[in-house]
Amino acid sequence: MNGNDFTFVLDGENIRFEPGQTIMEAASQAGAYIPHLCYHPEYRPRGSCKLCTVKINGHFGTACTLPVQPGMQVENDTDELNLMRRRVVQMLFIEGNHYCPFCEKSGNCQLQALAYHVGMQDSHFPHFFSLRQIDASHPEMLLDRDRCIQCELCVRASRETDKKSIFGLAGRSTSTNLVINSESGLLGDTDFSIHDFAAHICPTGALIPKREGYPIPIGERLYDHQDISAVGHLHPNAAQRGESK
């Protein structure tokens, strides 16, 4: 290896990378899929959902936060890691109320698509049956906190792209909740718009437009016939059209 040998090994394949890239960025650039929910290429990674956990030279780490190094040996698509990811997805399902058969986001939901990808057949853990406040105060958007997985994508998009800082997380552990930056705490009392970037970045059905439940029939949506590893994630600007980025 020399100073210009910017390659690492991902699941046995040599992958070229650019100095400063994370494992996630290098893998994505090479067309390799590493499961994730809270990662978005336009925002600083948090590593909070843990779905992108890989094994690096025998040690666990999050692919979205760790910089790639020459000669690094990274395991991604293994039985061990996929079982861990399945348990994480199952915990997300039981912590909220994710009833796919009648959710408006079904077929375009990244959480649902990841559940299929990791081979989830049941919830494994007892359900919490949480009862968080639904916010229907906005004329165009509905906020269902029981579908929120606290990935903070709407928080980052509202603050960094829309320059509004409408969303935030408050509380700790199982009491953590998505809160609204208005005196009443209601989305309808903010300048949030259906045209905001944050309005279409949610990977689940927590934040959805009103009166547009099924513009594309279930069965014809992005993940109904394709694995998320093949088509990637919905881009916010294309979310309404059911296109991936």
Disulfide bonds with the S-S distance in Angstrom:
none
